[in-house]
Amino acid sequence: MRQIIYGPICMLQDPRFVKYDSALDKWYLDENAVNIEFCAVANAGADGIRLLPWGVWAGRPSPG
C-alpha cells in the first residue's frame, strides 16, 4: 500500500501555529491554524503525517 506522508519538520517553531500571549506570559498552539493546514494537506491527498515538533538545530522559542 502506497502512502503520501506530510512531514512538517519543526511545526512548533513556525509562528503560524505557535503564538505567544505576553499578557499571560504563555505560549499556545493556534488550533484553528493547525486545522486549516491539516485539512489542506488531506485535501491534497496526504493520508499520513510525520511530525517532529522541534528542530534540533535551534532552541525552543522564548519570549522577547
Buried (B, 14 or more C-beta within 10 A) or exposed (E): EEEEEBEBEBBBBBEEBBEBEEEEEEBEEBEEBBEEBBEEBBEEEBEEEEEEEBBEEEEEEEEE
